[in-house]
Amino acid sequence: MTERGLLLKAGTAVDATLIAAPTSTKNKDKKRDPEMHSSKKGNQWYFGMKAHVGVDAESGLVHTVRGTSGDISDIAEANSLLHGQERVAFGDAGYQGVEKRPDANADVTWHVAMRPGKRKALNIENEADAMTHKAEKLKAGIRAKVEHPFRVVKRQFGYVKVRYLGLKKNTAQLVTLFALSNLWMVRGKLRGVGA
């Protein structure tokens, strides 16, 4: 994909999504999957795993996938989602402070979204606040590309609940699904290849 100009490697957008796991204990061992954990999003609790992805900021194609239990924070995996050749990275408000972490790469400039409460408090009549608001809109436009592979995996492929016990098998399936989502997203451009 890099040779065809579909993956540029100049910037990365990162995000994570929750994948549900069965909470039932109606199985042979009478236990839940020990590698899956609960996570709170908003006021609701979810049991399962997280799929953390790094996507090319230009094309929206996934280059890195990591699977973790549901209780691992997004920021803990942020720097492992970078491929090493990018100069800029983008993340939502959950990645605040990522550049201060010990595993941060000093050569990467992070553009992380402002917390929603702070953004709502901006007075767009004020020139400085209006510029900040425009900058946040630009960052949001770039970060939106990271949501497209999640939509393909969850809606086109119907993957909303893990299929196996343990993180290893489920992560392997996620890697395959995100690779297929890349093909799905560039299917129109690939139709002309080799014709």
ROSE-4610 file (N, C-alpha, C; in Angstrom, 1 decimal, always signed):
// ROSE-4610
residu = [M/M/M/T/T/T/E/E/E/R/R/R/G/G/G/L/L/L/L/L/L/L/L/L/K/K/K/A/A/A/G/G/G/T/T/T/A/A/A/V/V/V/D/D/D/A/A/A/T/T/T/L/L/L/I/I/I/A/A/A/A/A/A/P/P/P/T/T/T/S/S/S/T/T/T/K/K/K/N/N/N/K/K/K/D/D/D/K/K/K/K/K/K/R/R/R/D/D/D/P/P/P/E/E/E/M/M/M/H/H/H/S/S/S/S/S/S/K/K/K/K/K/K/G/G/G/N/N/N/Q/Q/Q/W/W/W/Y/Y/Y/F/F/F/G/G/G/M/M/M/K/K/K/A/A/A/H/H/H/V/V/V/G/G/G/V/V/V/D/D/D/A/A/A/E/E/E/S/S/S/G/G/G/L/L/L/V/V/V/H/H/H/T/T/T/V/V/V/R/R/R/G/G/G/T/T/T/S/S/S/G/G/G/D/D/D/I/I/I/S/S/S/D/D/D/I/I/I/A/A/A/E/E/E/A/A/A/N/N/N/S/S/S/L/L/L/L/L/L/H/H/H/G/G/G/Q/Q/Q/E/E/E/R/R/R/V/V/V/A/A/A/F/F/F/G/G/G/D/D/D/A/A/A/G/G/G/Y/Y/Y/Q/Q/Q/G/G/G/V/V/V/E/E/E/K/K/K/R/R/R/P/P/P/D/D/D/A/A/A/N/N/N/A/A/A/D/D/D/V/V/V/T/T/T/W/W/W/H/H/H/V/V/V/A/A/A/M/M/M/R/R/R/P/P/P/G/G/G/K/K/K/R/R/R/K/K/K/A/A/A/L/L/L/N/N/N/I/I/I/E/E/E/N/N/N/E/E/E/A/A/A/D/D/D/A/A/A/M/M/M/T/T/T/H/H/H/K/K/K/A/A/A/E/E/E/K/K/K/L/L/L/K/K/K/A/A/A/G/G/G/I/I/I/R/R/R/A/A/A/K/K/K/V/V/V/E/E/E/H/H/H/P/P/P/F/F/F/R/R/R/V/V/V/V/V/V/K/K/K/R/R/R/Q/Q/Q/F/F/F/G/G/G/Y/Y/Y/V/V/V/K/K/K/V/V/V/R/R/R/Y/Y/Y/L/L/L/G/G/G/L/L/L/K/K/K/K/K/K/N/N/N/T/T/T/A/A/A/Q/Q/Q/L/L/L/V/V/V/T/T/T/L/L/L/F/F/F/A/A/A/L/L/L/S/S/S/N/N/N/L/L/L/W/W/W/M/M/M/V/V/V/R/R/R/G/G/G/K/K/K/L/L/L/R/R/R/G/G/G/V/V/V/G/G/G/A/A/A]
num = [1/1/1/2/2/2/3/3/3/4/4/4/5/5/5/6/6/6/7/7/7/8/8/8/9/9/9/10/10/10/11/11/11/12/12/12/13/13/13/14/14/14/15/15/15/16/16/16/17/17/17/18/18/18/19/19/19/20/20/20/21/21/21/22/22/22/23/23/23/24/24/24/25/25/25/26/26/26/27/27/27/28/28/28/29/29/29/30/30/30/31/31/31/32/32/32/33/33/33/34/34/34/35/35/35/36/36/36/37/37/37/38/38/38/39/39/39/40/40/40/41/41/41/42/42/42/43/43/43/44/44/44/45/45/45/46/46/46/47/47/47/48/48/48/49/49/49/50/50/50/51/51/51/52/52/52/53/53/53/54/54/54/55/55/55/56/56/56/57/57/57/58/58/58/59/59/59/60/60/60/61/61/61/62/62/62/63/63/63/64/64/64/65/65/65/66/66/66/67/67/67/68/68/68/69/69/69/70/70/70/71/71/71/72/72/72/73/73/73/74/74/74/75/75/75/76/76/76/77/77/77/78/78/78/79/79/79/80/80/80/81/81/81/82/82/82/83/83/83/84/84/84/85/85/85/86/86/86/87/87/87/88/88/88/89/89/89/90/90/90/91/91/91/92/92/92/93/93/93/94/94/94/95/95/95/96/96/96/97/97/97/98/98/98/99/99/99/100/100/100/101/101/101/102/102/102/103/103/103/104/104/104/105/105/105/106/106/106/107/107/107/108/108/108/109/109/109/110/110/110/111/111/111/112/112/112/113/113/113/114/114/114/115/115/115/116/116/116/117/117/117/118/118/118/119/119/119/120/120/120/121/121/121/122/122/122/123/123/123/124/124/124/125/125/125/126/126/126/127/127/127/128/128/128/129/129/129/130/130/130/131/131/131/132/132/132/133/133/133/134/134/134/135/135/135/136/136/136/137/137/137/138/138/138/139/139/139/140/140/140/141/141/141/142/142/142/143/143/143/144/144/144/145/145/145/146/146/146/147/147/147/148/148/148/149/149/149/150/150/150/151/151/151/152/152/152/153/153/153/154/154/154/155/155/155/156/156/156/157/157/157/158/158/158/159/159/159/160/160/160/161/161/161/162/162/162/163/163/163/164/164/164/165/165/165/166/166/166/167/167/167/168/168/168/169/169/169/170/170/170/171/171/171/172/172/172/173/173/173/174/174/174/175/175/175/176/176/176/177/177/177/178/178/178/179/179/179/180/180/180/181/181/181/182/182/182/183/183/183/184/184/184/185/185/185/186/186/186/187/187/187/188/188/188/189/189/189/190/190/190/191/191/191/192/192/192/193/193/193/194/194/194/195/195/195]
x = [+0.8/+0.0/+0.9/+2.0/+2.9/+3.5/+3.8/+4.3/+3.3/+2.0/+0.9/+0.5/+1.1/+0.8/-0.4/-0.9/-2.1/-1.8/-0.5/-0.1/+1.1/+1.0/+2.0/+3.0/+2.6/+3.5/+4.0/+3.3/+3.8/+3.2/+2.0/+1.3/+0.4/+0.1/-0.7/-1.8/-3.0/-4.1/-4.4/-4.5/-4.7/-6.1/-6.6/-7.9/-8.1/-9.1/-9.4/-10.9/-11.3/-12.7/-12.9/-14.0/-14.3/-15.0/-14.6/-15.2/-15.7/-17.0/-17.7/-17.3/-17.3/-17.1/-18.3/-18.6/-19.7/-19.5/-20.5/-20.4/-21.0/-21.5/-22.2/-21.2/-21.6/-20.8/-21.4/-22.3/-22.9/-22.0/-20.9/-20.0/-19.4/-18.5/-18.0/-17.3/-16.5/-15.7/-16.5/-17.7/-18.5/-17.8/-17.0/-16.2/-16.3/-16.0/-15.9/-14.4/-14.2/-12.8/-11.9/-10.9/-10.0/-9.2/-9.0/-8.2/-9.0/-10.3/-11.2/-11.5/-11.7/-12.0/-13.0/-13.6/-14.6/-14.0/-14.7/-14.2/-15.4/-15.3/-16.4/-16.2/-17.3/-17.3/-18.5/-18.3/-19.4/-19.9/-21.2/-21.8/-22.1/-21.6/-21.9/-20.7/-20.8/-19.7/-19.8/-18.6/-18.5/-17.5/-17.8/-16.9/-16.4/-15.1/-14.5/-13.0/-12.7/-11.3/-11.3/-10.2/-10.0/-9.2/-9.6/-8.8/-8.2/-6.9/-6.2/-5.6/-5.8/-5.3/-4.6/-3.6/-2.9/-3.2/-3.7/-4.0/-3.2/-3.0/-2.3/-3.2/-2.7/-3.6/-4.1/-3.4/-3.8/-4.9/-4.6/-5.5/-6.5/-6.2/-7.1/-6.9/-5.8/-5.6/-4.8/-5.2/-4.6/-3.3/-2.3/-0.9/-0.5/-1.2/-0.9/-2.2/-2.2/-3.3/-2.8/-3.3/-3.0/-4.3/-4.3/-5.5/-5.1/-5.9/-5.7/-7.0/-6.9/-8.1/-8.8/-10.1/-10.9/-10.5/-9.7/-9.3/-8.1/-7.4/-6.2/-6.5/-5.9/-6.3/-5.7/-6.4/-6.0/-4.5/-4.2/-2.9/-1.8/-2.0/-1.0/-0.5/-1.3/-0.9/-0.6/-0.8/-0.6/+0.7/+1.8/+3.1/+3.4/+2.8/+3.1/+2.3/+1.4/+0.7/+1.3/+2.5/+3.2/+4.1/+4.3/+5.2/+6.6/+6.9/+8.3/+8.7/+8.0/+8.4/+7.6/+6.5/+5.7/+6.3/+5.9/+6.4/+5.3/+4.0/+2.9/+1.9/+1.3/+0.3/-0.9/-2.1/-3.4/-4.1/-4.8/-5.6/-6.7/-7.7/-8.8/-8.4/-9.3/-9.0/-8.5/-8.8/-8.3/-6.8/-6.1/-4.7/-4.0/-4.6/-4.0/-2.8/-1.7/-0.4/+0.4/+0.1/+0.8/+2.3/+2.5/+3.9/+4.8/+4.2/+5.0/+5.3/+4.8/+5.0/+6.4/+7.0/+8.4/+8.7/+7.6/+7.8/+7.6/+7.4/+7.1/+8.4/+8.1/+9.2/+9.3/+10.5/+10.6/+10.5/+10.6/+10.6/+9.1/+8.2/+6.8/+6.0/+5.3/+4.5/+3.1/+2.6/+1.2/+0.2/-0.9/-2.0/-3.2/-3.5/-4.5/-5.7/-6.9/-8.1/-8.2/-8.8/-9.1/-10.3/-10.3/-11.4/-12.7/-13.8/-15.1/-15.6/-15.4/-15.9/-15.1/-13.8/-13.0/-13.4/-13.7/-14.1/-15.4/-16.4/-17.7/-17.6/-16.6/-16.4/-15.7/-15.3/-14.7/-15.7/-15.3/-16.1/-15.6/-16.4/-15.9/-16.0/-16.5/-16.5/-15.1/-14.4/-13.0/-12.1/-11.2/-10.4/-9.5/-8.9/-8.0/-8.8/-10.0/-10.8/-11.3/-11.6/-12.1/-11.0/-9.8/-8.6/-8.5/-8.6/-8.5/-9.6/-10.8/-12.0/-11.7/-11.1/-10.8/-9.7/-8.7/-7.7/-8.3/-9.2/-9.8/-10.6/-11.3/-12.1/-11.2/-10.0/-9.0/-8.5/-8.2/-7.7/-8.8/-10.0/-11.1/-11.3/-11.1/-11.3/-10.2/-9.0/-8.0/-8.2/-8.6/-8.9/-10.1/-11.0/-12.2/-11.8/-10.7/-10.2/-10.0/-9.7/-9.5/-10.8/-11.9/-13.2/-13.7/-13.2/-13.7/-13.4/-12.2/-11.9/-12.8/-13.0/-13.9/-15.3/-15.8/-17.1/-17.2/-16.1/-16.1/-16.0/-15.2/-15.1/-16.4/-17.0/-18.2/-19.5/-19.6/-20.9/-20.8/-19.8/-19.7/-19.4/-18.5/-18.1/-18.9/-19.6/-20.5/-19.7/-18.5/-17.7/-17.9/-18.8/-19.2/-18.9/-18.6/-18.4/-17.3/-16.4/-15.2/-15.7/-15.0/-15.4/-14.7/-13.5/-12.7/-12.4/-11.9/-11.4/-9.9/-9.6/-8.2/-8.0/-6.9/-6.6/-5.8/-5.0/-4.2/-5.0/-5.9/-6.7/-7.6/-8.2/-9.1/-8.2/-7.0/-6.2/-5.8/-5.5/-5.1/-6.3/-7.5/-8.7/-8.8/-8.6/-8.7/-7.7/-6.5/-5.4/-5.9/-6.5/-7.0/-8.2/-9.1/-10.2/-9.8/-8.8/-8.4/-7.6/-6.9/-6.2/-7.3/-8.4/-9.5/-10.2/-10.3/-10.9/-10.1/-8.8/-8.0/-8.3/-8.4/-8.8/-10.2/-11.1/-12.5/-12.5/-11.7/-11.7/-11.0/-10.1/-9.4/-9.9/-11.0/-11.4/-11.6/-12.1/-12.3/-11.0/-10.0/-8.7/-8.0/-8.2/-7.5/-8.2/-9.4/-10.1/-9.3/-8.7/-7.9/-6.6/-6.1/-4.8/-4.8/-3.8/-3.7/-4.7/-5.5/-6.6/-6.1]
y = [-1.2/+0.0/+1.3/+1.2/+2.3/+2.6/+1.5/+1.6/+2.3/+2.0/+2.6/+4.0/+4.5/+5.9/+5.9/+4.8/+4.7/+4.9/+4.7/+4.9/+5.8/+7.0/+8.0/+8.1/+7.6/+7.5/+8.8/+9.9/+11.2/+11.5/+11.0/+11.2/+10.0/+9.9/+8.8/+9.4/+8.8/+9.1/+7.8/+8.0/+6.8/+6.9/+5.7/+5.6/+4.2/+3.9/+2.6/+2.4/+1.2/+0.9/-0.3/-0.4/-1.6/-2.6/-3.9/-5.0/-5.9/-6.1/-6.8/-8.3/-8.9/-10.3/-10.8/-12.1/-12.7/-12.5/-12.0/-11.9/-13.1/-14.0/-15.2/-16.1/-16.8/-17.8/-19.2/-19.3/-20.5/-21.3/-21.7/-22.5/-23.6/-24.4/-25.6/-25.2/-24.1/-23.7/-22.8/-22.4/-21.5/-20.1/-19.7/-18.4/-17.6/-16.3/-15.4/-15.6/-15.1/-15.1/-14.3/-14.8/-14.1/-13.0/-13.0/-12.0/-10.8/-10.9/-9.7/-9.0/-7.7/-6.9/-5.8/-5.3/-4.2/-2.9/-2.0/-0.7/+0.2/+1.4/+2.4/+3.4/+3.6/+4.7/+5.5/+6.7/+7.6/+7.1/+6.7/+6.2/+4.7/+4.0/+2.7/+1.8/+0.6/-0.4/-1.4/-1.7/-2.7/-3.8/-5.0/-6.1/-6.6/-6.7/-7.2/-6.8/-6.5/-6.1/-4.8/-4.2/-3.0/-3.3/-2.7/-2.7/-1.3/-1.2/+0.1/+0.1/+1.1/+1.2/+2.5/+2.4/+3.5/+3.5/+4.7/+4.8/+5.9/+5.8/+6.8/+8.0/+9.2/+10.4/+10.9/+10.6/+11.0/+10.1/+8.8/+7.8/+7.2/+7.1/+6.4/+4.9/+4.4/+3.0/+2.6/+1.4/+1.0/+0.4/+0.8/+0.2/-0.5/-0.3/-0.9/-1.3/-2.5/-3.0/-3.6/-3.2/-3.9/-4.2/-5.4/-5.9/-5.9/-5.3/-5.4/-5.7/-6.0/-6.1/-4.8/-4.8/-3.6/-2.5/-2.9/-1.9/-1.2/-1.4/-0.7/+0.7/+1.7/+3.1/+3.3/+4.1/+4.4/+5.0/+5.9/+6.6/+5.6/+4.5/+3.6/+2.9/+2.8/+2.1/+3.1/+4.4/+5.4/+5.3/+5.3/+5.4/+4.1/+3.0/+1.7/+1.6/+2.5/+2.5/+3.3/+3.9/+4.7/+3.8/+4.0/+3.1/+3.6/+4.8/+5.3/+6.2/+6.3/+7.2/+8.5/+8.6/+9.8/+11.0/+12.2/+13.4/+14.0/+13.6/+14.1/+13.0/+13.1/+12.1/+12.9/+12.3/+12.9/+11.9/+12.5/+11.7/+12.5/+11.8/+12.5/+12.9/+13.5/+14.0/+13.0/+11.7/+10.7/+10.5/+11.2/+11.1/+12.3/+13.1/+14.3/+13.8/+14.5/+14.2/+13.1/+12.6/+11.5/+11.8/+13.0/+13.4/+13.5/+13.5/+13.5/+12.1/+11.0/+9.7/+9.2/+8.3/+7.9/+7.2/+6.6/+5.9/+6.8/+8.1/+9.1/+9.3/+9.5/+9.8/+11.3/+11.9/+13.4/+13.9/+13.1/+13.6/+13.7/+13.2/+13.2/+14.3/+15.1/+16.2/+15.7/+15.7/+15.2/+16.4/+16.1/+17.1/+16.4/+16.7/+16.0/+17.0/+16.5/+17.3/+17.9/+19.0/+19.7/+19.0/+19.0/+18.3/+19.0/+18.2/+18.8/+20.0/+19.9/+21.0/+22.3/+22.2/+23.4/+24.0/+23.1/+23.5/+24.2/+23.7/+24.4/+25.8/+25.9/+27.2/+28.3/+27.9/+28.9/+29.9/+31.2/+32.3/+32.6/+32.2/+32.4/+33.9/+34.7/+36.2/+36.7/+36.0/+36.4/+35.8/+36.7/+36.3/+35.1/+35.0/+33.9/+32.6/+32.7/+31.6/+31.1/+32.0/+31.6/+30.8/+31.3/+30.6/+29.2/+29.1/+27.8/+26.9/+27.4/+26.6/+26.1/+26.9/+26.5/+25.4/+25.6/+24.5/+23.2/+23.3/+22.0/+21.4/+22.1/+21.6/+20.9/+21.5/+20.9/+19.6/+19.6/+18.3/+17.3/+17.6/+16.7/+16.1/+16.9/+16.4/+15.3/+15.5/+14.5/+13.3/+13.5/+12.3/+11.5/+12.1/+11.3/+10.1/+10.2/+9.1/+7.8/+7.9/+6.7/+6.0/+6.6/+6.0/+5.1/+5.4/+4.6/+3.1/+2.7/+1.3/+0.6/+1.3/+0.8/+0.5/+1.5/+1.3/+0.1/+0.0/-1.2/-2.5/-2.6/-3.8/-4.2/-3.1/-3.4/-3.5/-2.7/-2.7/-3.5/-3.4/-4.2/-5.6/-5.9/-7.3/-7.8/-7.0/-7.4/-7.9/-7.4/-7.9/-6.9/-7.3/-6.5/-7.2/-8.5/-9.3/-10.3/-10.5/-11.4/-12.8/-13.6/-15.0/-16.1/-15.7/-16.7/-16.4/-17.3/-17.0/-16.5/-15.6/-15.1/-13.9/-13.1/-12.0/-12.4/-13.4/-13.7/-14.1/-15.0/-15.4/-14.2/-13.5/-12.3/-11.2/-11.0/-10.0/-10.4/-11.7/-12.2/-12.0/-12.2/-12.0/-10.5/-9.6/-8.2/-7.7/-8.2/-7.9/-8.2/-9.4/-9.8/-9.0/-8.6/-7.8/-6.4/-5.8/-4.5/-4.5/-5.6/-5.7/-5.7/-6.5/-6.6/-5.2/-4.5/-3.2/-2.2/-2.4/-1.5/-1.8/-3.1/-3.5/-3.0/-3.1/-2.6/-1.1/-0.3/+1.1/+1.6/+0.8/+1.2/+0.4/-0.4/-1.3/-0.6/+0.7/+1.4/+1.7/+2.1/+2.4/+1.2/+0.1/-1.2/-1.8/-1.5/-2.1/-1.8/-0.7/-0.3/-0.9/-1.6/-2.2/-3.5/-3.6/-4.8/-5.0/-4.0/-4.2/-4.0]
z = [+0.0/+0.0/+0.0/+0.7/+0.7/-0.7/-1.5/-2.9/-3.8/-3.5/-4.3/-3.9/-2.8/-2.4/-1.5/-1.0/-0.2/+1.3/+1.7/+3.1/+3.1/+3.7/+3.6/+4.8/+5.9/+7.1/+7.6/+7.4/+7.9/+9.3/+9.5/+10.7/+11.1/+12.4/+12.9/+13.8/+13.7/+14.6/+15.4/+16.7/+17.5/+18.2/+18.5/+19.3/+19.7/+20.6/+21.0/+21.1/+21.0/+21.1/+22.0/+22.6/+23.5/+22.7/+22.9/+22.2/+23.4/+23.4/+24.5/+24.5/+25.7/+25.9/+26.7/+26.5/+27.3/+28.8/+29.5/+30.9/+31.6/+30.9/+31.5/+32.1/+33.2/+33.8/+33.6/+32.6/+32.3/+31.3/+31.8/+31.0/+31.9/+31.3/+32.0/+33.3/+33.3/+34.5/+35.4/+35.0/+35.8/+36.1/+35.1/+35.3/+34.0/+34.2/+33.0/+32.5/+31.4/+30.8/+31.7/+32.3/+33.2/+32.6/+31.3/+30.6/+30.2/+30.3/+30.0/+31.3/+31.2/+32.4/+32.1/+33.2/+33.0/+32.9/+32.1/+31.9/+31.9/+32.4/+32.5/+31.4/+30.7/+29.6/+29.9/+30.3/+30.7/+32.0/+32.1/+33.3/+33.1/+32.1/+31.8/+31.9/+32.4/+32.5/+31.4/+30.8/+29.8/+30.2/+29.8/+30.1/+28.8/+28.7/+27.5/+27.3/+26.1/+25.7/+25.0/+24.8/+24.0/+22.7/+21.6/+20.4/+20.2/+20.4/+20.2/+18.8/+18.0/+16.7/+16.4/+15.5/+15.0/+13.5/+13.0/+11.5/+10.9/+9.6/+8.9/+8.8/+9.3/+9.4/+8.1/+7.0/+5.7/+5.1/+5.0/+4.3/+5.2/+6.5/+7.5/+7.5/+6.9/+6.9/+8.2/+8.7/+10.0/+9.7/+10.6/+10.5/+11.7/+12.9/+14.1/+14.9/+15.4/+16.2/+17.5/+18.6/+19.9/+20.6/+21.2/+21.9/+23.4/+24.3/+25.7/+26.4/+27.7/+28.5/+28.6/+28.9/+28.9/+29.9/+30.9/+32.0/+31.7/+30.6/+30.2/+29.6/+30.1/+29.6/+28.2/+27.5/+26.1/+26.1/+27.0/+27.0/+27.3/+28.0/+28.3/+27.0/+26.0/+24.7/+23.6/+23.8/+22.8/+22.0/+22.8/+22.1/+21.4/+21.8/+21.1/+19.8/+19.6/+18.3/+17.2/+17.5/+16.5/+15.8/+14.5/+13.7/+13.7/+14.1/+14.3/+13.2/+12.1/+11.0/+11.0/+11.8/+11.8/+12.5/+12.2/+12.9/+13.7/+13.4/+14.2/+14.6/+15.7/+16.1/+16.7/+16.5/+16.9/+17.8/+18.8/+19.7/+20.3/+20.8/+21.5/+22.9/+23.6/+24.9/+25.9/+25.7/+26.6/+26.5/+25.6/+25.4/+26.0/+26.8/+27.4/+28.2/+28.0/+28.7/+28.1/+27.0/+26.4/+26.1/+25.7/+25.4/+26.6/+27.9/+29.1/+29.6/+29.0/+29.5/+29.2/+30.0/+29.8/+28.5/+27.8/+26.6/+25.4/+25.6/+24.5/+23.7/+22.4/+21.4/+21.3/+21.6/+21.5/+20.1/+19.1/+17.7/+17.2/+18.0/+17.6/+18.3/+17.5/+18.1/+18.2/+19.4/+19.7/+19.6/+18.9/+18.8/+19.4/+20.7/+21.5/+21.6/+21.5/+21.6/+23.0/+23.1/+24.3/+25.0/+26.3/+27.0/+26.6/+26.5/+26.0/+26.9/+28.2/+29.0/+28.8/+28.5/+28.2/+26.8/+25.9/+24.6/+24.6/+25.4/+25.5/+26.1/+27.0/+27.7/+26.8/+25.6/+24.7/+24.3/+24.3/+23.8/+22.4/+21.4/+20.0/+19.6/+20.4/+20.1/+20.4/+21.3/+21.6/+20.5/+20.0/+18.8/+19.2/+20.3/+20.7/+20.9/+21.5/+21.6/+20.3/+19.4/+18.0/+17.3/+17.4/+16.8/+17.4/+18.7/+19.4/+18.9/+18.8/+18.3/+16.9/+16.0/+14.6/+14.7/+15.5/+15.6/+16.1/+17.0/+17.5/+16.4/+15.6/+14.5/+13.5/+13.2/+12.3/+12.8/+14.1/+14.8/+14.7/+15.0/+15.0/+13.6/+12.5/+11.2/+10.8/+11.4/+11.1/+12.0/+13.2/+14.1/+13.7/+12.9/+12.5/+11.7/+11.0/+10.1/+10.9/+12.2/+13.0/+13.3/+13.2/+13.5/+12.3/+11.1/+10.0/+10.0/+10.4/+10.5/+11.6/+12.7/+13.7/+13.2/+12.4/+11.7/+10.8/+10.0/+9.1/+9.8/+10.8/+11.6/+12.3/+12.9/+13.7/+12.9/+11.9/+11.1/+9.8/+9.0/+7.8/+8.1/+9.1/+9.4/+10.6/+11.3/+12.4/+13.6/+13.8/+15.0/+16.2/+17.0/+18.2/+19.5/+19.4/+20.6/+20.3/+21.3/+21.0/+20.8/+20.0/+19.7/+20.5/+21.0/+21.7/+23.1/+23.9/+25.2/+25.1/+25.9/+25.9/+24.9/+25.3/+24.4/+23.2/+23.3/+22.1/+20.9/+21.0/+19.8/+19.3/+20.3/+19.9/+19.3/+19.7/+19.1/+17.7/+17.5/+16.2/+15.2/+15.7/+14.9/+14.5/+15.5/+15.3/+14.2/+14.3/+13.3/+11.9/+11.8/+10.5/+10.0/+10.9/+10.6/+10.2/+10.9/+10.5/+9.2/+8.9/+7.6/+6.5/+6.8/+5.8/+5.7/+6.8/+6.7/+5.9/+5.9/+5.0/+3.5/+3.2/+1.8/+1.5/+2.4/+2.2/+1.9/+2.7/+2.5/+1.2/+0.7/-0.6/-1.8/-1.6/-2.7/-4.0/-4.0/-5.2/-5.9/-5.1/-5.7/-6.2/-5.5/-5.9/-7.1/-7.5/-8.6/-9.9/-10.0/-11.2/-11.3/-10.2/-10.1/-10.9/-11.8/-12.6/-13.7/-14.0/-15.0/-16.3]
